[in-house]
């Protein structure tokens, strides 16, 4: 799984980069064959003022399905990353289950002949 990580308004440390890769690998790794790329954008909205201003924006690009976009803002950046990873995992699971259900329902639908339609 290719993970692209960028930060805005603060320095991205190797410890934080490693945490994001481990966390997303744990959350999304079992469905790696469906994922083309994961983009993570971290930002500090208010700068040094403090408050709920650490934002984690996760975009999961999938094969043959629309992208999953998750955004979470918290006072603690690690909490924002955890919540965004959990939400991305749940959303991906629902989307893949929906795709499997749709594929099964169209395959099980009987094909009508021209005589049956008229």
Phi, psi and omega in degrees: 000127179273122181241121178254121184240130176225150177233150178234133176073014171197164182275133178272114180276161177294326178297316179293318178300316179295321179298316181297315180296318178295315184295314179288326176298319178293316185287320189248353187300328182289344180244028186302327183293343179266349188257129175271317184201152174235126177249132179237126177241121179251139178212153175249100189296313185266359182068222185283001182293330182091188180095185178285081187224008177268117187249135175239118181247118182243129176237119180254117179266123186251161174281121173062021177220157176297154179296153172256127180237123181235135177227130179224138180236129181217169174287328180254125183297321180296323177294319178298320178295315180300313181295318179295320179295317178298315180294322178296320178298311180296318181295316178298318178300315178297317183295318179291323177296319179297320179295318179296319180295317179295319179295321179290319183291325178284328179288329183274346180292129181291143178275129180271141175273166180299323180295325180287330180288322181279000000 
